[in-house]
Amino acid sequence: MENLIDKYGRKIEYLRISVTDRCNLSCLYCVPPEGLKLVPKEKLLTFEEIFRVAKIAVDLGVQKIKLTGGEPSARKGIVELIRKLSEIPELEDLSLTTNGIFLSNLAEKLFQAGLKRVNVSVDSLRPESFRQITGGGDLSKVLLGIDKAQNLGMKVKVNTVALRGLNDGEILDFVEFSQTRKFEVRFIEFMPLCGNGWSQNLFMPLNEIKDLIGSFYTLQPTDGNGVATVYEIENGGRIGFIPTLSEPFCSGCSRIRLTSWGGIRPCLFSNIEYRILPLLRDGSPDEKIAEVILKAAQAKPQYNPYLAQKTETKEIFMRNVGG
């Protein structure tokens, strides 16, 4: 096995895969005001192609895979893809990020296929605010899906994008949500991607949220192994913080990304992409695909290109890159 090590000595062991650019919601932090132009389906990776790239990446040293989108559960056949990926012996962790709308209907099939961990986006616990942020989402369906996943034995984490003026009045509600449901709630900073109307007025640095929670609860640090700084609180709650902009975690980043249209990106905030779809469709051997993955790993920037003012993010669409 050849380990993926970038030129700054970071071990690349985490592959995030966008399986589709389609989504049944239009969250304000993901979709630009003018809407999105979808990629023709024939130009999206097939599940067979996704599996092939994943297997090669695992052979190179990737240990964790997360399926994202778009909305991965909206793509027909997602259960079978998870079944195949879960059967890769060397893969240590397989998870899925979802908006949760379809989770109650799919949870049992996903669990039986081998999915043991799911991240669910919940940006408000108030039905009307949830509809506003997500462009029409039904909070009750998401909560039902979370219940179903937990009852099956899945490990659930909730992701919440902090938005000043929209959900900043719910911070302590989310803490109580974590305590009641006995899972981790992770606050994420609003990122300026895909021309999504990012505004300083909406941006809320997570140190404000941490200070607020800390004034009511004791935050006990845990030994985290990802990008989130996680704390345990009273009554079984766990709160995580992912301060992408205010406190970048670039030095410990272990990720590369497979886009839904067949490219390898070394960083969410990078416009660099190494096309892999042509190789998958012209009969190229696995060795050629492995070379592209290795090249992408070597191209990982040392620091967030957006914060370093080295890239323009309007053309970086999380639905394709895998947020």
N, C-alpha and C positions, 0 to 999 in steps of 0.2 A: 504494500500500500504506500502510495506517495502522498505525503501530507501537503496540504495547501498552506503555504507560508507566504505572506506578502513581503514586500521589500522593507517593511518596517518591523518585521519579526512577529507580526500578529498571525496566529493560527486561525485559518478560515475553516470553520466546522459547521456552519449554519447556512442552509439554503432556503430562502423564501421563494415560493413559487406562486405567481399569479396565474390561476387556471382559466380565467376569463376576464374580459373587460366589461361584461354585462353585470348589472345590479338592479334590484327591484326598488332601491331607495335612491334619493338624490341629496345626500348629506351636504350641508353648506361648506364643510371643510374639505370636500372631495371633488365636488362638481363645480366648474366655473359657471358664472351667471348665464353665459350664452349656450350652455349645454356641452355635451361631448359628442364627437363623431366616432361612432363605433368602428372597430376594425372588421372588415369582412370575415365571416367565419372561416373561409378557406385559408385565411392568412394567420389564423390562430393555431397554436400547437394542439395536436391531437393528444388524447390521453396516452396513447402508445408512445408518442414522442416525449411527453413529459416524463413518463416512467423511464425511458431509456436515458435521458439526461440525468435524472435523479440517481439511477443505478451507477452511472459513470462517476457522478460527483461523490457518491458514497465510497466507491472504490478508491477515490483520490483522498479520502479522509473526512468528508462531511459526515457528521454524526446526528444532526438535527435537521428536520424538514418541517416547515410550516406552509400549509396551503392557504392562499389568500385570493383576492380578486381585485376589483369587482366583488361579487358575492359568490364564493365557490359552491355553496349549496344550491345555487340557481342553475348550475350546469348539470345537464342530464348525464348520469354515469359516474357522478362523484363518489358514490359508495364503492363501486368496483375499483376505481383508482386508489382509494384508501386501502382497500383490501390488498391490492398488489404491492403498494408501497410498504404496508405493514409486514409483508412477508420477506422484505430484504433483511437478511440476518444481521448485518453490521449496523443497521440503522437503529440508533439508541432512543430517538424521540421523534414522534410524529404528531403534529397538532394541526388545528384548523382555526382560522379567524373568521367569524361570521357576524352578520348583523342580527341573527337569531330569529328572523321572521319565519323561516321554514324549519327551525330546529326541532320543534315539538313533533313534527311529522317524520323527521329523518333520524332523530337521535338514536333510536334503538337499532336501526340498520347500520348507522355509522359506528356505533359501539361494537356491534357484532362483527363488523368488518375490520376492527382493530384500532379504532380511534379511542384513545383514553384521555385526551386532553383537548379542551376547546376554549378559545378566547371569544367573548361575546361583547360587542360594542353596545354600550348603554350610556347615552349622553345626557339623559334626564330621567328622573323617576316620576315626573309629572306628565301625564298623557298629552296635554296640549303643547307643552314645551318640546316633548319628544317628537311630536308631529312636525313642529316648526323646524327643528334642527335637522331632521331626517328627510324632510320633504314628503311627509304623509305617512310615516311609519306608525304601526300599532303597537304600543308598549305592552299591552296585555299578551300579545302573541310571543313577544320576546321573553317575558317573565315566565310564561308557560313552558317555553323551550328550555330555559335555564333549570326550571324545576325538573323537567323530564331528564335532562342530562345528569343532574346531580343524583336523582333517584336511581339511575342506572349505574352509578359509580364513577362517572366521568369527573375529572378534575376540571373545575370551571374557574376562569379568571374573567373579570369584567374590566373592559377598557373604557375610560371616560375622557374625552377631549375637553379640556378646561376652556370655557368660553365666557369671557367677562360680559356681564349683562344678560346672559342667556341661562347659564346653569351655575353661576358662582354662588347663588343663594342656596344651593343644594349640597354643599360640600359635606356638612355634618350628616345630612340625610344619607349620603353614600357611605359614610363611616358606619352608620347604624345598619345600613343594607349589608355591609361586609360582616358585621357582627351577627346579624340575624341569620344570614345564609351560610356563614362559616366559609367564606371564600375570599380571595384577594381582589380588591378593587384597585386599579392602577390609573392614576391621573396622567394624562399625556398633554404636552403643550401643542397648541395650534400651530401647524407648520405651513409656511408659505409655498405651496406647491400647486401646480396645474391651474394657475390663474384663478384660484378659488376665492378671490376677494379678500385675501388675508389683510387684516388691519390691526394696527397697534392698539386700537380701541377694543378689539376683541381678545387680544393676546393677554394671557394671564400667566406670569412666571410662577412656577410651582413652589418656589420658596414661600410665596404668600399663602398657598394652600397648606403647606407643611406647618407654617407658623400658626395658622388658624387651628388646625387639628391639634397641634401640640399644646395649645392653650386650654384644651378640654380633656386631652388624653395623654397618657404616657406612651411615647413612641420608642419601642424596644427594637434596635437594629437586628436584622437577621443576616445569615450568610447567604446572600443572593448569588446566583450564577448567571445572570443575564444583564440586560441593559437597565432594568429597573432597580432602584434602591428601595428595599422593602422593609417595612416595620410591622411588628406585631403590636396589637393594642388590646385593651381589656375585652373580656368576653369572647375571645376567639376570632377577633377581626384581624385582617392583614391589609395594609395600605402600601401601595407602591407608587413611586414617582419616576417618570421618564421625562427629564428636562432637556429635550432634544436641542433647544436653542439656547437656553440660559446657562446650562451646564453640560455641554456636549460630552458624550461618552466615547468619542472616536478612538481613543487610545486602547480601548478594550473591545472594539467592534470585531466580531467574528463572522460577519454576514456577507454573502453575495446574493444576487437576485436573478431569478429566471423570469423574464417578462412573458406575458400572455402571447405576444406576437413573435416570440422565439429569439430573444437576445439575452445575454448575460451582462448584468450591470454590477459594478463593484461597489456602488454606494447609492442610497436612495436619493441623495441630493446631487448626483453626478449625471451629466448628459452623455457620458461615455457609455457606449453599448457595443458589445461584440456579438454580431449576428451568428446564430447557430442554426436557425431554421433551414437555410440552404443546404448545410451539411447533412442535416437529418433527412432531407428529401432527395439528395443526389447520390445516395449510396455510399457516402463517406464512412470509413471505419470508425470505431469507438475512439481510436487513438487520436484522430483529428479533432473530435469533439472534446476530448480531454485536454488537448493543447489549447483550445479556446478558453476552457474553464480556468486553466492555469494562467493564461494570459490576463484574463479578467481579474484574477486574484492579485496578480502582480501590479495591476493598475489601480488598486484601492488607494484613494488619497489618504494622506496622513491626517488631514483635518477636513471638517465639513466644508465642501466647496462653496456653498452658499454663504456661510459665515465668513469665509476667506475672500468673498467677493470675486470668485473665479468662475461662477456659473450663473445662468439665468434659469429660474425654476418654472417659468410659465408653461413650458412644454413637457414637464415631468408629471405624468398622470398616474396617480397612485393606483387607479383601477388596472393599469397595465403593468406597473412596476411591482406591485404588491406591497401595500403600505403596512 
